[in-house]
Amino acid sequence: MASMEEHDSLEIRCVHLGGQVTFNYCRRLNRGLPCKLIIGCWVSRLDVVPFLCRNFRADDLRQALQPEPGSKLDNLLGRLKQAQAQSNPPQDDQ
């Protein structure tokens, strides 16, 4: 049976970082869980889905691979609103 480290030395260009990364980096990026883009990035290089299913629990994979809700812009705007609300608390008119 193959080990979890079997593909660790393979390299690919990371769309997030813009440079070369190893499979080892991608499979552990998210607090020991795979990057959410691992399937799309590695599917042409290796049989990544069976590898993930062999080496990670289904619940962990669902958590790691689930896309973030909303777009990046939506998330950024939401964070800006939260920051503004925290820095400008409502004042009581007395």
C-alpha positions as CSV (number, residue, x, y, z in Angstrom):
1,M,0.0,0.0,0.0
2,A,1.3,3.5,-0.9
3,S,2.1,6.0,1.8
4,M,0.7,9.5,2.2
5,E,4.1,10.8,1.2
6,E,4.3,9.0,-2.1
7,H,3.8,12.1,-4.2
8,D,5.4,14.7,-1.9
9,S,8.3,15.6,-4.1
10,L,6.2,16.4,-7.2
11,E,6.1,20.1,-8.1
12,I,3.5,22.3,-9.8
13,R,2.9,26.0,-10.3
14,C,0.5,27.3,-7.6
15,V,-2.2,29.6,-8.9
16,H,-2.5,31.3,-5.5
17,L,1.2,31.9,-4.9
18,G,2.4,32.2,-8.5
19,G,5.4,29.9,-8.0
20,Q,6.4,26.3,-7.7
21,V,5.1,24.3,-4.8
22,T,5.3,20.6,-3.9
23,F,2.4,18.2,-3.5
24,N,3.5,18.0,0.1
25,Y,2.7,21.7,0.5
26,C,-0.7,21.4,-1.2
27,R,-1.8,18.3,0.8
28,R,-1.1,20.0,4.2
29,L,-1.8,23.7,3.5
30,N,-5.0,24.0,5.5
31,R,-4.0,23.0,9.0
32,G,-2.9,19.6,7.9
33,L,-5.7,19.2,5.4
34,P,-5.4,19.7,1.6
35,C,-5.8,23.0,-0.1
36,K,-9.3,23.6,-1.5
37,L,-7.8,23.7,-5.0
38,I,-5.8,20.5,-4.8
39,I,-8.1,18.5,-7.1
40,G,-8.2,21.0,-9.9
41,C,-4.5,21.8,-9.7
42,W,-3.2,18.2,-9.6
43,V,-5.8,16.1,-11.5
44,S,-3.7,16.2,-14.7
45,R,-0.5,15.1,-12.9
46,L,-1.7,12.2,-10.7
47,D,-4.8,10.3,-9.6
48,V,-5.5,12.8,-6.8
49,V,-9.1,11.9,-5.9
50,P,-8.4,8.3,-4.9
51,F,-5.3,9.5,-3.1
52,L,-7.3,11.9,-1.0
53,C,-10.0,9.3,-0.3
54,R,-7.3,6.9,0.9
55,N,-5.5,9.3,3.2
56,F,-8.2,11.6,4.7
57,R,-11.5,11.2,6.4
58,A,-14.6,12.1,4.4
59,D,-15.6,14.8,6.9
60,D,-12.2,16.4,6.8
61,L,-12.2,16.4,3.0
62,R,-15.7,18.0,2.9
63,Q,-14.4,20.7,5.3
64,A,-11.2,21.3,3.5
65,L,-12.5,21.3,-0.1
66,Q,-15.7,23.2,0.5
67,P,-15.6,26.6,-1.3
68,E,-15.8,29.7,0.7
69,P,-19.3,31.2,0.5
70,G,-19.5,34.4,-1.6
71,S,-16.9,35.9,-3.9
72,K,-13.7,37.4,-2.7
73,L,-15.2,40.8,-3.3
74,D,-18.2,40.0,-1.2
75,N,-16.0,38.7,1.6
76,L,-13.8,41.8,1.5
77,L,-16.8,44.1,1.6
78,G,-18.3,42.2,4.5
79,R,-15.1,42.5,6.4
80,L,-14.9,46.2,5.7
81,K,-18.4,46.7,7.0
82,Q,-17.6,44.8,10.2
83,A,-14.5,46.9,10.7
84,Q,-16.4,50.1,10.2
85,A,-19.1,49.0,12.6
86,Q,-16.5,48.1,15.3
87,S,-14.7,51.4,14.9
88,N,-17.8,53.5,14.8
89,P,-20.2,52.2,17.5
90,P,-23.7,53.7,17.5
91,Q,-24.0,56.6,19.9
92,D,-26.9,57.3,22.1
93,D,-28.7,60.6,21.4
94,Q,-29.6,62.0,24.7
